[in-house]
Amino acid sequence: MVRLAIFFSVVIITYDALSAAIAKLVGVSYNSFLVLALLLFVFMGLLAGRKIRSWAGILPVVVAAVSDATIGWYIAALIGPGYVPGWTMRDLVTLAIESAALATAIGAVGVWVGLRVAGVRRGAF
């Protein structure tokens, strides 16, 4: 489970870095890449649910969501969009908590689908 959490974290941090670089290069908003990031969390949950075969599969998704909202955002800010003037530490922490909760909820849908798929293959459901 630890390897899966590290793998998911590396994938999402790499995605943050690439999307920040592309956003800066092309001149689009970094927020344009949000839907694809959330889709990544669905696939992470699906893979974790199938591989771990229990609701404990949500734990690697939670680690990746927290990594995304901390390390990933920091790296993206270094590359592209930077710090938004006027934001306080309280604003940033609140936004990070909300983002991690949303990514975890979306990842939970993937875990549920992964469990259903694994259960159907094993005849459990």
Residue pairs with C-beta under 8 A, 6 or more apart in sequence:
1 52
1 56
1 59
1 60
4 47
4 48
4 51
4 52
4 60
5 59
5 60
5 63
5 64
7 60
8 44
8 48
8 60
8 61
8 63
8 64
8 67
9 63
9 64
9 67
9 68
9 71
11 40
11 44
11 64
12 37
12 40
12 41
12 44
12 64
12 67
12 68
12 72
13 67
13 68
13 71
13 72
13 75
15 33
15 36
15 37
15 40
15 72
16 37
16 68
16 72
16 73
16 75
16 76
17 72
17 75
17 76
17 79
19 30
19 33
19 36
19 37
19 76
20 30
20 75
20 76
20 77
20 79
20 80
20 81
21 79
21 80
22 28
22 33
23 29
23 30
23 32
23 33
23 80
23 81
24 79
24 80
24 81
30 76
30 80
30 81
37 68
37 103
38 102
38 103
38 106
41 61
41 64
41 65
41 103
41 104
41 106
41 107
41 110
42 106
42 107
42 109
42 110
42 113
43 110
44 60
44 61
44 64
44 107
44 110
45 57
45 58
45 61
45 106
45 107
45 108
45 109
45 110
45 111
45 112
45 113
45 114
46 110
46 111
46 113
46 114
46 117
47 110
47 114
48 57
48 58
48 59
48 60
48 61
48 107
48 110
48 111
48 114
49 57
49 110
49 111
49 112
49 113
49 114
49 115
49 117
49 118
50 114
50 115
50 117
50 118
51 57
51 114
52 60
53 115
53 118
54 115
55 111
55 115
57 111
57 114
57 115
58 104
58 107
58 108
58 111
61 103
61 104
61 107
61 108
61 110
61 111
62 100
62 104
62 107
64 103
64 107
65 99
65 100
65 101
65 103
65 104
65 107
66 100
68 99
68 100
68 103
69 95
69 96
69 97
69 99
69 100
69 103
70 96
73 96
77 83
116 125
118 124
119 125
